[in-house]
Amino acid sequence: MAKASKTAARKAAPKAKAVKARTSAKSRGTSVAGVSRSMQNRGSTDTRKAVQTPRVSRPGSVRAKQLEEESVTRVTHETEVRGTETRIERVIERAPKPSLPAADRSAGRGRYVYCIIRAGQPLKFGPIGMDDQWPDVYTINYQDMAAVVSDVPIAPLDSTRENVLAHERVNETVMRDQTVIPMSFGTIFKTREDIVELLRSAYEAFADVLAKMQDKLEFGLKVLWDRDEIVRAIEQEDEDIHRLKTEISSQKGSTYFARMQYGRLIDAALQQRSERYVAEFLQRLRNVSVASRVNRAIGDKMIMNAAFLVQRDQEQAFDRRIKEIASHFDKLTFKYTGPWPPYNFVNIRLKLERAGQH
């Protein structure tokens, strides 16, 4: 789900002599100024469903309260469309509370950075941070720019499911009212001054990306098919494949070479059809989205795994367009989730130099 970076001890120094950042937003075929991928989840794998909890305790019950106290929970929705039928599934992700390393807290606190936002005044987002003892999430500000942070022990963090979920939950909470630049998992600075220096030195780069991401959200779309059903359709539509299939069925002797040829033709036809579908869907979603990113499809059933950057005021139009497309492709299943922070479209690379080093 996320590409974890090495944390604190190696990433931030007690006094940062210089902080450099390059930022980028990717949109259809054009590159805007350059930044490294922050939490690119929604790429080759998506573990949101993997941590779904099938049963939910009754709200207010003792067990529900116990689970709430012992875990990090996120509730989202997945919309599934097939033909003219739409089903909305409530997806509950629950993981244990973040597992921070044992550390000497008397040595001081580091600042865990979740994202960068526009904010001229200090903001507080509540006790939703990575650390139980220091849970408050707040901003460290420089001019009208702010880093959303919480205090943590100064020690490296493992990119466990519970830690990543806690990181993403904060970003998604902030995203409800703010445009965010999500930072890589595990970004820890030793002092408040280091973060102010980051905001100061990378101010223009952050401002550029925030302007490009203003009022934009990410949606994930997966398109699936029943491979056997599509193969049967191809056998009826393609004359060469239909003829070869008939020959194999009626042949009395060895059919090894005929079956090999049949397999190659079917694979080629499936690939061609999949590519044609993806190209058509991207084209038809083009005018209800700002940008798109196609990631690797997983398994035989998935033919499209993509992320779309959508204006907030175009969310309903995007939803309607997917349903319209699905109504013309009743053999395909469309599943989409969101809104999410723009993980697939904003990348951050930080370069910090230790004091005394050049």
ROVEX-312261 format. One record per residue (C-alpha): residue in three letters; chain; z, x, y. Coordinates in Angstrom, 2 decimals, padded with zeros to 5 digits. Layout:
<nodes>
@residu Ala&chaine A&c3 Z&c1 X&c2 Y $
...
</nodes>
This chain:
<nodes>
@residu Met&chaine A&c3 000.00&c1 000.00&c2 000.00 $
@residu Ala&chaine A&c3 000.83&c1 002.75&c2 002.39 $
@residu Lys&chaine A&c3 -000.06&c1 006.33&c2 002.90 $
@residu Ala&chaine A&c3 003.37&c1 007.92&c2 003.37 $
@residu Ser&chaine A&c3 003.72&c1 010.92&c2 005.60 $
@residu Lys&chaine A&c3 006.24&c1 013.72&c2 005.28 $
@residu Thr&chaine A&c3 009.24&c1 012.84&c2 007.34 $
@residu Ala&chaine A&c3 011.79&c1 013.99&c2 009.76 $
@residu Ala&chaine A&c3 012.82&c1 017.48&c2 008.96 $
@residu Arg&chaine A&c3 009.29&c1 018.80&c2 008.82 $
@residu Lys&chaine A&c3 007.76&c1 016.42&c2 011.30 $
@residu Ala&chaine A&c3 010.03&c1 016.59&c2 014.32 $
@residu Ala&chaine A&c3 011.93&c1 019.44&c2 015.87 $
@residu Pro&chaine A&c3 015.15&c1 019.29&c2 017.86 $
@residu Lys&chaine A&c3 013.13&c1 020.12&c2 020.96 $
@residu Ala&chaine A&c3 009.46&c1 019.38&c2 020.97 $
@residu Lys&chaine A&c3 007.60&c1 021.85&c2 023.11 $
@residu Ala&chaine A&c3 004.45&c1 019.79&c2 023.00 $
@residu Val&chaine A&c3 003.40&c1 016.58&c2 021.39 $
@residu Lys&chaine A&c3 -000.26&c1 015.78&c2 020.93 $
@residu Ala&chaine A&c3 -001.72&c1 012.59&c2 019.61 $
@residu Arg&chaine A&c3 -005.22&c1 011.48&c2 018.83 $
@residu Thr&chaine A&c3 -005.78&c1 007.81&c2 018.42 $
@residu Ser&chaine A&c3 -008.70&c1 005.78&c2 017.19 $
@residu Ala&chaine A&c3 -009.77&c1 002.28&c2 016.44 $
@residu Lys&chaine A&c3 -012.62&c1 001.76&c2 014.00 $
@residu Ser&chaine A&c3 -015.09&c1 -001.02&c2 014.46 $
@residu Arg&chaine A&c3 -018.44&c1 -001.83&c2 012.90 $
@residu Gly&chaine A&c3 -020.20&c1 001.47&c2 012.64 $
@residu Thr&chaine A&c3 -018.73&c1 002.88&c2 015.83 $
@residu Ser&chaine A&c3 -015.86&c1 005.26&c2 016.19 $
@residu Val&chaine A&c3 -013.60&c1 005.04&c2 019.19 $
@residu Ala&chaine A&c3 -011.78&c1 008.27&c2 020.00 $
@residu Gly&chaine A&c3 -010.24&c1 009.47&c2 016.63 $
@residu Val&chaine A&c3 -006.67&c1 008.77&c2 014.92 $
@residu Ser&chaine A&c3 -005.41&c1 009.29&c2 011.28 $
@residu Arg&chaine A&c3 -004.62&c1 006.24&c2 009.14 $
@residu Ser&chaine A&c3 -001.14&c1 004.91&c2 009.54 $
@residu Met&chaine A&c3 -000.09&c1 002.39&c2 006.86 $
@residu Gln&chaine A&c3 -003.44&c1 001.68&c2 005.30 $
@residu Asn&chaine A&c3 -002.36&c1 -000.85&c2 002.81 $
@residu Arg&chaine A&c3 -004.89&c1 -003.22&c2 002.30 $
@residu Gly&chaine A&c3 -007.30&c1 -000.67&c2 000.99 $
@residu Ser&chaine A&c3 -007.69&c1 000.23&c2 -002.64 $
@residu Thr&chaine A&c3 -004.47&c1 -001.46&c2 -003.70 $
@residu Asp&chaine A&c3 -002.36&c1 -004.27&c2 -002.32 $
@residu Thr&chaine A&c3 001.13&c1 -004.48&c2 -003.73 $
@residu Arg&chaine A&c3 002.19&c1 -007.57&c2 -001.86 $
@residu Lys&chaine A&c3 001.51&c1 -009.82&c2 -004.84 $
@residu Ala&chaine A&c3 003.04&c1 -007.28&c2 -007.20 $
@residu Val&chaine A&c3 006.46&c1 -007.85&c2 -005.68 $
@residu Gln&chaine A&c3 006.21&c1 -011.61&c2 -005.59 $
@residu Thr&chaine A&c3 009.28&c1 -013.44&c2 -006.84 $
@residu Pro&chaine A&c3 008.33&c1 -016.51&c2 -008.86 $
@residu Arg&chaine A&c3 011.62&c1 -018.34&c2 -008.37 $
@residu Val&chaine A&c3 013.52&c1 -018.85&c2 -005.17 $
@residu Ser&chaine A&c3 017.16&c1 -019.85&c2 -005.12 $
@residu Arg&chaine A&c3 017.98&c1 -023.06&c2 -003.28 $
@residu Pro&chaine A&c3 018.59&c1 -022.29&c2 000.43 $
@residu Gly&chaine A&c3 022.29&c1 -022.18&c2 001.20 $
@residu Ser&chaine A&c3 023.33&c1 -021.53&c2 -002.42 $
@residu Val&chaine A&c3 025.70&c1 -018.71&c2 -003.25 $
@residu Arg&chaine A&c3 022.95&c1 -016.90&c2 -005.19 $
@residu Ala&chaine A&c3 020.49&c1 -017.26&c2 -002.29 $
@residu Lys&chaine A&c3 023.02&c1 -015.74&c2 000.10 $
@residu Gln&chaine A&c3 023.73&c1 -012.93&c2 -002.36 $
@residu Leu&chaine A&c3 020.02&c1 -012.16&c2 -002.73 $
@residu Glu&chaine A&c3 019.61&c1 -012.19&c2 001.03 $
@residu Glu&chaine A&c3 022.43&c1 -009.69&c2 001.43 $
@residu Glu&chaine A&c3 021.16&c1 -007.40&c2 -001.34 $
@residu Ser&chaine A&c3 017.46&c1 -007.35&c2 -000.58 $
@residu Val&chaine A&c3 014.66&c1 -007.20&c2 001.93 $
@residu Thr&chaine A&c3 012.60&c1 -010.40&c2 001.83 $
@residu Arg&chaine A&c3 009.25&c1 -011.24&c2 003.34 $
@residu Val&chaine A&c3 007.56&c1 -014.62&c2 003.08 $
@residu Thr&chaine A&c3 003.82&c1 -014.84&c2 003.69 $
@residu His&chaine A&c3 001.02&c1 -017.18&c2 002.69 $
@residu Glu&chaine A&c3 -002.17&c1 -016.61&c2 000.75 $
@residu Thr&chaine A&c3 -005.03&c1 -019.05&c2 001.21 $
@residu Glu&chaine A&c3 -007.31&c1 -019.51&c2 -001.80 $
@residu Val&chaine A&c3 -010.62&c1 -021.31&c2 -001.39 $
@residu Arg&chaine A&c3 -013.04&c1 -022.21&c2 -004.19 $
@residu Gly&chaine A&c3 -015.93&c1 -024.48&c2 -003.35 $
@residu Thr&chaine A&c3 -014.46&c1 -027.26&c2 -001.21 $
@residu Glu&chaine A&c3 -010.93&c1 -026.92&c2 -002.59 $
@residu Thr&chaine A&c3 -008.25&c1 -025.04&c2 -000.67 $
@residu Arg&chaine A&c3 -004.85&c1 -024.00&c2 -001.97 $
@residu Ile&chaine A&c3 -002.18&c1 -022.29&c2 000.13 $
@residu Glu&chaine A&c3 000.37&c1 -020.31&c2 -001.85 $
@residu Arg&chaine A&c3 003.72&c1 -019.23&c2 -000.45 $
@residu Val&chaine A&c3 004.16&c1 -015.58&c2 -001.40 $
@residu Ile&chaine A&c3 007.69&c1 -014.25&c2 -001.51 $
@residu Glu&chaine A&c3 008.21&c1 -010.51&c2 -001.64 $
@residu Arg&chaine A&c3 011.67&c1 -009.29&c2 -002.39 $
@residu Ala&chaine A&c3 012.82&c1 -005.73&c2 -002.87 $
@residu Pro&chaine A&c3 016.24&c1 -004.07&c2 -002.81 $
@residu Lys&chaine A&c3 017.44&c1 -002.91&c2 000.56 $
@residu Pro&chaine A&c3 016.01&c1 000.46&c2 001.64 $
@residu Ser&chaine A&c3 017.32&c1 003.43&c2 -000.33 $
@residu Leu&chaine A&c3 018.10&c1 006.07&c2 002.24 $
@residu Pro&chaine A&c3 019.15&c1 009.52&c2 001.05 $
@residu Ala&chaine A&c3 022.79&c1 010.54&c2 001.10 $
@residu Ala&chaine A&c3 023.28&c1 012.55&c2 004.26 $
@residu Asp&chaine A&c3 026.03&c1 013.86&c2 006.45 $
@residu Arg&chaine A&c3 026.10&c1 011.21&c2 009.18 $
@residu Ser&chaine A&c3 028.39&c1 013.32&c2 011.30 $
@residu Ala&chaine A&c3 025.41&c1 015.62&c2 011.82 $
@residu Gly&chaine A&c3 023.89&c1 012.99&c2 014.08 $
@residu Arg&chaine A&c3 021.21&c1 010.33&c2 014.04 $
@residu Gly&chaine A&c3 017.46&c1 010.56&c2 013.88 $
@residu Arg&chaine A&c3 015.16&c1 007.90&c2 015.34 $
@residu Tyr&chaine A&c3 012.80&c1 006.22&c2 012.91 $
@residu Val&chaine A&c3 009.63&c1 005.08&c2 014.71 $
@residu Tyr&chaine A&c3 007.90&c1 001.92&c2 013.44 $
@residu Cys&chaine A&c3 005.24&c1 001.32&c2 016.06 $
@residu Ile&chaine A&c3 004.18&c1 001.74&c2 019.69 $
@residu Ile&chaine A&c3 003.96&c1 -001.23&c2 022.06 $
@residu Arg&chaine A&c3 003.55&c1 -002.03&c2 025.75 $
@residu Ala&chaine A&c3 006.97&c1 -002.73&c2 027.29 $
@residu Gly&chaine A&c3 008.22&c1 -001.99&c2 030.76 $
@residu Gln&chaine A&c3 011.83&c1 -002.93&c2 029.93 $
@residu Pro&chaine A&c3 014.07&c1 -002.07&c2 026.94 $
@residu Leu&chaine A&c3 013.74&c1 -004.63&c2 024.12 $
@residu Lys&chaine A&c3 015.89&c1 -005.45&c2 021.09 $
@residu Phe&chaine A&c3 014.60&c1 -006.97&c2 017.85 $
@residu Gly&chaine A&c3 017.83&c1 -007.46&c2 015.92 $
@residu Pro&chaine A&c3 019.52&c1 -005.83&c2 012.88 $
@residu Ile&chaine A&c3 016.37&c1 -005.47&c2 010.73 $
@residu Gly&chaine A&c3 016.07&c1 -001.69&c2 010.55 $
@residu Met&chaine A&c3 015.90&c1 000.78&c2 007.67 $
@residu Asp&chaine A&c3 019.59&c1 001.70&c2 007.61 $
@residu Asp&chaine A&c3 022.47&c1 -000.66&c2 006.80 $
@residu Gln&chaine A&c3 024.97&c1 001.22&c2 008.93 $
@residu Trp&chaine A&c3 022.64&c1 001.51&c2 011.93 $
@residu Pro&chaine A&c3 020.39&c1 -001.56&c2 011.51 $
@residu Asp&chaine A&c3 019.54&c1 -002.40&c2 015.12 $
@residu Val&chaine A&c3 015.87&c1 -002.12&c2 016.09 $
@residu Tyr&chaine A&c3 015.23&c1 -001.40&c2 019.75 $
@residu Thr&chaine A&c3 012.80&c1 000.38&c2 022.06 $
@residu Ile&chaine A&c3 012.77&c1 003.79&c2 023.69 $
@residu Asn&chaine A&c3 010.69&c1 003.44&c2 026.83 $
@residu Tyr&chaine A&c3 008.51&c1 005.62&c2 029.01 $
@residu Gln&chaine A&c3 006.92&c1 003.87&c2 031.98 $
@residu Asp&chaine A&c3 005.30&c1 000.75&c2 030.47 $
@residu Met&chaine A&c3 005.02&c1 002.25&c2 026.97 $
@residu Ala&chaine A&c3 007.67&c1 001.99&c2 024.24 $
@residu Ala&chaine A&c3 008.41&c1 003.19&c2 020.74 $
@residu Val&chaine A&c3 010.09&c1 000.63&c2 018.46 $
@residu Val&chaine A&c3 012.84&c1 002.51&c2 016.63 $
@residu Ser&chaine A&c3 016.08&c1 002.33&c2 014.69 $
@residu Asp&chaine A&c3 018.65&c1 005.02&c2 013.93 $
@residu Val&chaine A&c3 018.66&c1 006.74&c2 010.53 $
@residu Pro&chaine A&c3 020.23&c1 009.83&c2 008.97 $
@residu Ile&chaine A&c3 018.16&c1 012.97&c2 009.53 $
@residu Ala&chaine A&c3 016.70&c1 013.38&c2 006.04 $
@residu Pro&chaine A&c3 013.33&c1 012.80&c2 004.35 $
@residu Leu&chaine A&c3 012.59&c1 009.27&c2 003.10 $
@residu Asp&chaine A&c3 010.87&c1 008.41&c2 -000.17 $
@residu Ser&chaine A&c3 007.96&c1 005.97&c2 000.02 $
@residu Thr&chaine A&c3 009.57&c1 003.51&c2 -002.40 $
@residu Arg&chaine A&c3 008.58&c1 -000.13&c2 -002.48 $
@residu Glu&chaine A&c3 011.78&c1 -001.22&c2 -000.74 $
@residu Asn&chaine A&c3 011.45&c1 001.40&c2 002.01 $
@residu Val&chaine A&c3 007.80&c1 000.58&c2 002.70 $
@residu Leu&chaine A&c3 008.53&c1 -003.16&c2 002.73 $
@residu Ala&chaine A&c3 011.35&c1 -002.61&c2 005.23 $
@residu His&chaine A&c3 009.02&c1 -000.55&c2 007.44 $
@residu Glu&chaine A&c3 006.29&c1 -003.19&c2 007.34 $
@residu Arg&chaine A&c3 008.69&c1 -006.07&c2 007.91 $
@residu Val&chaine A&c3 009.78&c1 -004.57&c2 011.24 $
@residu Asn&chaine A&c3 006.16&c1 -004.10&c2 012.34 $
@residu Glu&chaine A&c3 005.33&c1 -007.68&c2 011.41 $
@residu Thr&chaine A&c3 008.36&c1 -009.00&c2 013.31 $
@residu Val&chaine A&c3 007.37&c1 -007.08&c2 016.44 $
@residu Met&chaine A&c3 003.73&c1 -008.15&c2 016.03 $
@residu Arg&chaine A&c3 004.59&c1 -011.82&c2 016.55 $
@residu Asp&chaine A&c3 004.85&c1 -011.28&c2 020.29 $
@residu Gln&chaine A&c3 003.40&c1 -007.82&c2 020.87 $
@residu Thr&chaine A&c3 000.24&c1 -005.82&c2 020.26 $
@residu Val&chaine A&c3 001.33&c1 -002.95&c2 018.01 $
@residu Ile&chaine A&c3 000.11&c1 000.49&c2 017.04 $
@residu Pro&chaine A&c3 001.73&c1 000.92&c2 013.60 $
@residu Met&chaine A&c3 003.05&c1 004.40&c2 012.87 $
@residu Ser&chaine A&c3 002.92&c1 006.14&c2 009.51 $
@residu Phe&chaine A&c3 005.77&c1 005.47&c2 007.12 $
@residu Gly&chaine A&c3 008.54&c1 008.04&c2 007.43 $
@residu Thr&chaine A&c3 008.03&c1 009.07&c2 011.06 $
@residu Ile&chaine A&c3 011.45&c1 010.32&c2 012.23 $
@residu Phe&chaine A&c3 012.33&c1 012.17&c2 015.41 $
@residu Lys&chaine A&c3 015.54&c1 014.06&c2 015.94 $
@residu Thr&chaine A&c3 016.27&c1 013.02&c2 019.52 $
@residu Arg&chaine A&c3 015.45&c1 010.32&c2 022.02 $
@residu Glu&chaine A&c3 013.94&c1 013.02&c2 024.25 $
@residu Asp&chaine A&c3 011.41&c1 013.92&c2 021.54 $
@residu Ile&chaine A&c3 010.18&c1 010.33&c2 021.51 $
@residu Val&chaine A&c3 009.95&c1 010.18&c2 025.29 $
@residu Glu&chaine A&c3 007.90&c1 013.39&c2 025.16 $
@residu Leu&chaine A&c3 005.60&c1 011.81&c2 022.57 $
@residu Leu&chaine A&c3 005.06&c1 008.77&c2 024.79 $
@residu Arg&chaine A&c3 004.50&c1 010.94&c2 027.85 $
@residu Ser&chaine A&c3 002.05&c1 013.40&c2 026.29 $
@residu Ala&chaine A&c3 000.08&c1 010.78&c2 024.33 $
@residu Tyr&chaine A&c3 000.28&c1 008.08&c2 026.99 $
@residu Glu&chaine A&c3 -003.44&c1 007.82&c2 027.68 $
@residu Ala&chaine A&c3 -004.38&c1 007.81&c2 024.00 $
@residu Phe&chaine A&c3 -001.83&c1 005.10&c2 023.18 $
@residu Ala&chaine A&c3 -002.90&c1 003.06&c2 026.21 $
@residu Asp&chaine A&c3 -006.54&c1 003.26&c2 025.11 $
@residu Val&chaine A&c3 -005.82&c1 001.99&c2 021.60 $
@residu Leu&chaine A&c3 -003.43&c1 -000.73&c2 022.79 $
@residu Ala&chaine A&c3 -006.15&c1 -001.97&c2 025.15 $
@residu Lys&chaine A&c3 -008.64&c1 -002.10&c2 022.26 $
@residu Met&chaine A&c3 -006.13&c1 -003.85&c2 019.96 $
@residu Gln&chaine A&c3 -004.85&c1 -006.29&c2 022.60 $
@residu Asp&chaine A&c3 -004.37&c1 -009.75&c2 021.05 $
@residu Lys&chaine A&c3 -006.06&c1 -008.74&c2 017.80 $
@residu Leu&chaine A&c3 -004.73&c1 -009.27&c2 014.27 $
@residu Glu&chaine A&c3 -005.78&c1 -008.11&c2 010.82 $
@residu Phe&chaine A&c3 -006.67&c1 -010.43&c2 007.94 $
@residu Gly&chaine A&c3 -007.33&c1 -009.32&c2 004.38 $
@residu Leu&chaine A&c3 -010.09&c1 -011.00&c2 002.35 $
@residu Lys&chaine A&c3 -010.78&c1 -010.66&c2 -001.35 $
@residu Val&chaine A&c3 -013.67&c1 -012.38&c2 -003.11 $
@residu Leu&chaine A&c3 -013.58&c1 -012.78&c2 -006.88 $
@residu Trp&chaine A&c3 -015.89&c1 -014.11&c2 -009.56 $
@residu Asp&chaine A&c3 -015.77&c1 -014.95&c2 -013.24 $
@residu Arg&chaine A&c3 -017.97&c1 -012.19&c2 -014.65 $
@residu Asp&chaine A&c3 -018.93&c1 -014.09&c2 -017.79 $
@residu Glu&chaine A&c3 -019.93&c1 -017.14&c2 -015.75 $
@residu Ile&chaine A&c3 -022.11&c1 -015.01&c2 -013.48 $
@residu Val&chaine A&c3 -023.69&c1 -013.25&c2 -016.47 $
@residu Arg&chaine A&c3 -024.67&c1 -016.63&c2 -017.95 $
@residu Ala&chaine A&c3 -026.25&c1 -017.61&c2 -014.66 $
@residu Ile&chaine A&c3 -028.19&c1 -014.33&c2 -014.51 $
@residu Glu&chaine A&c3 -029.44&c1 -014.84&c2 -018.08 $
@residu Gln&chaine A&c3 -030.92&c1 -018.16&c2 -017.05 $
@residu Glu&chaine A&c3 -032.38&c1 -016.96&c2 -013.74 $
@residu Asp&chaine A&c3 -033.84&c1 -013.56&c2 -014.68 $
@residu Glu&chaine A&c3 -036.91&c1 -013.85&c2 -016.93 $
@residu Asp&chaine A&c3 -036.69&c1 -010.32&c2 -018.35 $
@residu Ile&chaine A&c3 -033.03&c1 -010.64&c2 -019.21 $
@residu His&chaine A&c3 -033.52&c1 -014.14&c2 -020.63 $
@residu Arg&chaine A&c3 -036.36&c1 -012.92&c2 -022.84 $
@residu Leu&chaine A&c3 -034.40&c1 -009.89&c2 -024.06 $
@residu Lys&chaine A&c3 -031.36&c1 -012.04&c2 -024.81 $
@residu Thr&chaine A&c3 -033.54&c1 -014.39&c2 -026.86 $
@residu Glu&chaine A&c3 -035.07&c1 -011.46&c2 -028.77 $
@residu Ile&chaine A&c3 -031.64&c1 -010.06&c2 -029.62 $
@residu Ser&chaine A&c3 -030.47&c1 -013.45&c2 -030.86 $
@residu Ser&chaine A&c3 -033.52&c1 -013.94&c2 -033.12 $
@residu Gln&chaine A&c3 -033.93&c1 -010.34&c2 -034.33 $
@residu Lys&chaine A&c3 -032.89&c1 -009.69&c2 -037.96 $
@residu Gly&chaine A&c3 -032.81&c1 -005.90&c2 -037.96 $
@residu Ser&chaine A&c3 -030.89&c1 -003.46&c2 -035.80 $
@residu Thr&chaine A&c3 -030.48&c1 -004.60&c2 -032.20 $
@residu Tyr&chaine A&c3 -028.72&c1 -001.48&c2 -030.92 $
@residu Phe&chaine A&c3 -031.41&c1 -000.30&c2 -028.47 $
@residu Ala&chaine A&c3 -032.18&c1 -003.83&c2 -027.30 $
@residu Arg&chaine A&c3 -028.49&c1 -004.42&c2 -026.60 $
@residu Met&chaine A&c3 -028.28&c1 -001.13&c2 -024.71 $
@residu Gln&chaine A&c3 -031.21&c1 -002.16&c2 -022.53 $
@residu Tyr&chaine A&c3 -029.70&c1 -005.61&c2 -022.06 $
@residu Gly&chaine A&c3 -026.40&c1 -004.07&c2 -020.93 $
@residu Arg&chaine A&c3 -028.14&c1 -001.84&c2 -018.39 $
@residu Leu&chaine A&c3 -030.12&c1 -004.76&c2 -016.98 $
@residu Ile&chaine A&c3 -027.01&c1 -006.94&c2 -016.71 $
@residu Asp&chaine A&c3 -025.01&c1 -004.20&c2 -014.95 $
@residu Ala&chaine A&c3 -027.83&c1 -003.64&c2 -012.48 $
@residu Ala&chaine A&c3 -028.18&c1 -007.36&c2 -011.82 $
@residu Leu&chaine A&c3 -024.44&c1 -007.77&c2 -011.28 $
@residu Gln&chaine A&c3 -024.35&c1 -004.83&c2 -008.88 $
@residu Gln&chaine A&c3 -027.32&c1 -006.14&c2 -006.94 $
@residu Arg&chaine A&c3 -025.86&c1 -009.64&c2 -006.69 $
@residu Ser&chaine A&c3 -022.44&c1 -008.33&c2 -005.65 $
@residu Glu&chaine A&c3 -023.94&c1 -006.19&c2 -002.88 $
@residu Arg&chaine A&c3 -026.06&c1 -009.10&c2 -001.67 $
@residu Tyr&chaine A&c3 -023.03&c1 -011.39&c2 -001.51 $
@residu Val&chaine A&c3 -020.90&c1 -008.84&c2 000.37 $
@residu Ala&chaine A&c3 -023.66&c1 -008.17&c2 002.91 $
@residu Glu&chaine A&c3 -024.10&c1 -011.90&c2 003.51 $
@residu Phe&chaine A&c3 -020.36&c1 -012.54&c2 003.91 $
@residu Leu&chaine A&c3 -019.97&c1 -009.69&c2 006.38 $
@residu Gln&chaine A&c3 -022.89&c1 -011.02&c2 008.40 $
@residu Arg&chaine A&c3 -021.59&c1 -014.59&c2 008.44 $
@residu Leu&chaine A&c3 -018.10&c1 -013.48&c2 009.49 $
@residu Arg&chaine A&c3 -019.41&c1 -011.18&c2 012.18 $
@residu Asn&chaine A&c3 -019.19&c1 -013.56&c2 015.12 $
@residu Val&chaine A&c3 -015.61&c1 -014.68&c2 014.31 $
@residu Ser&chaine A&c3 -014.23&c1 -011.14&c2 013.99 $
@residu Val&chaine A&c3 -014.17&c1 -008.02&c2 016.12 $
@residu Ala&chaine A&c3 -014.48&c1 -005.46&c2 013.32 $
@residu Ser&chaine A&c3 -014.48&c1 -005.21&c2 009.55 $
@residu Arg&chaine A&c3 -013.62&c1 -002.58&c2 006.98 $
@residu Val&chaine A&c3 -014.75&c1 -002.79&c2 003.35 $
@residu Asn&chaine A&c3 -012.37&c1 -001.14&c2 000.90 $
@residu Arg&chaine A&c3 -012.81&c1 -000.41&c2 -002.80 $
@residu Ala&chaine A&c3 -012.91&c1 -003.49&c2 -005.03 $
@residu Ile&chaine A&c3 -010.54&c1 -003.40&c2 -007.99 $
@residu Gly&chaine A&c3 -011.49&c1 -004.52&c2 -011.50 $
@residu Asp&chaine A&c3 -014.37&c1 -006.59&c2 -012.86 $
@residu Lys&chaine A&c3 -013.41&c1 -009.80&c2 -011.09 $
@residu Met&chaine A&c3 -013.19&c1 -008.54&c2 -007.52 $
@residu Ile&chaine A&c3 -016.50&c1 -008.05&c2 -005.70 $
@residu Met&chaine A&c3 -015.17&c1 -007.74&c2 -002.15 $
@residu Asn&chaine A&c3 -011.98&c1 -006.25&c2 -000.73 $
@residu Ala&chaine A&c3 -012.16&c1 -006.21&c2 003.04 $
@residu Ala&chaine A&c3 -010.07&c1 -006.27&c2 006.18 $
@residu Phe&chaine A&c3 -011.12&c1 -008.06&c2 009.37 $
@residu Leu&chaine A&c3 -009.88&c1 -007.58&c2 012.90 $
@residu Val&chaine A&c3 -009.69&c1 -010.98&c2 014.56 $
@residu Gln&chaine A&c3 -008.80&c1 -012.13&c2 018.07 $
@residu Arg&chaine A&c3 -005.65&c1 -014.26&c2 018.11 $
@residu Asp&chaine A&c3 -007.56&c1 -017.18&c2 019.57 $
@residu Gln&chaine A&c3 -010.23&c1 -016.88&c2 016.83 $
@residu Glu&chaine A&c3 -007.82&c1 -017.24&c2 013.90 $
@residu Gln&chaine A&c3 -008.73&c1 -020.89&c2 013.26 $
@residu Ala&chaine A&c3 -012.44&c1 -020.15&c2 013.62 $
@residu Phe&chaine A&c3 -012.12&c1 -017.35&c2 011.05 $
@residu Asp&chaine A&c3 -010.34&c1 -019.74&c2 008.67 $
@residu Arg&chaine A&c3 -013.03&c1 -022.40&c2 009.10 $
@residu Arg&chaine A&c3 -015.84&c1 -019.90&c2 008.56 $
@residu Ile&chaine A&c3 -014.40&c1 -018.70&c2 005.25 $
@residu Lys&chaine A&c3 -014.10&c1 -022.29&c2 004.04 $
@residu Glu&chaine A&c3 -017.67&c1 -022.98&c2 005.16 $
@residu Ile&chaine A&c3 -018.96&c1 -019.92&c2 003.24 $
@residu Ala&chaine A&c3 -016.92&c1 -020.85&c2 000.15 $
@residu Ser&chaine A&c3 -018.42&c1 -024.35&c2 000.11 $
@residu His&chaine A&c3 -021.85&c1 -022.77&c2 -000.55 $
@residu Phe&chaine A&c3 -020.60&c1 -020.41&c2 -003.30 $
@residu Asp&chaine A&c3 -018.67&c1 -022.61&c2 -005.69 $
@residu Lys&chaine A&c3 -018.64&c1 -019.95&c2 -008.44 $
@residu Leu&chaine A&c3 -016.65&c1 -017.57&c2 -006.23 $
@residu Thr&chaine A&c3 -012.99&c1 -017.56&c2 -005.22 $
@residu Phe&chaine A&c3 -012.02&c1 -016.45&c2 -001.70 $
@residu Lys&chaine A&c3 -008.44&c1 -015.27&c2 -001.10 $
@residu Tyr&chaine A&c3 -007.23&c1 -014.22&c2 002.28 $
@residu Thr&chaine A&c3 -003.90&c1 -013.22&c2 003.80 $
@residu Gly&chaine A&c3 -002.58&c1 -012.49&c2 007.26 $
@residu Pro&chaine A&c3 -002.06&c1 -012.02&c2 010.04 $
@residu Trp&chaine A&c3 -000.99&c1 -008.39&c2 009.65 $
@residu Pro&chaine A&c3 -000.68&c1 -005.46&c2 012.05 $
@residu Pro&chaine A&c3 -004.06&c1 -003.68&c2 012.34 $
@residu Tyr&chaine A&c3 -003.31&c1 -001.11&c2 009.62 $
@residu Asn&chaine A&c3 -006.96&c1 -000.67&c2 008.66 $
@residu Phe&chaine A&c3 -008.16&c1 -000.26&c2 012.23 $
@residu Val&chaine A&c3 -005.60&c1 001.95&c2 013.95 $
@residu Asn&chaine A&c3 -004.78&c1 005.47&c2 012.87 $
@residu Ile&chaine A&c3 -002.29&c1 007.90&c2 014.35 $
@residu Arg&chaine A&c3 -002.11&c1 011.64&c2 013.93 $
@residu Leu&chaine A&c3 000.73&c1 013.49&c2 015.59 $
@residu Lys&chaine A&c3 001.02&c1 017.19&c2 016.15 $
@residu Leu&chaine A&c3 004.40&c1 018.50&c2 017.16 $
@residu Glu&chaine A&c3 005.14&c1 022.08&c2 018.03 $
@residu Arg&chaine A&c3 008.58&c1 023.57&c2 017.64 $
@residu Ala&chaine A&c3 010.12&c1 025.14&c2 020.69 $
@residu Gly&chaine A&c3 009.26&c1 028.80&c2 020.81 $
@residu Gln&chaine A&c3 006.15&c1 028.43&c2 018.65 $
@residu His&chaine A&c3 002.60&c1 028.56&c2 019.98 $
</nodes>
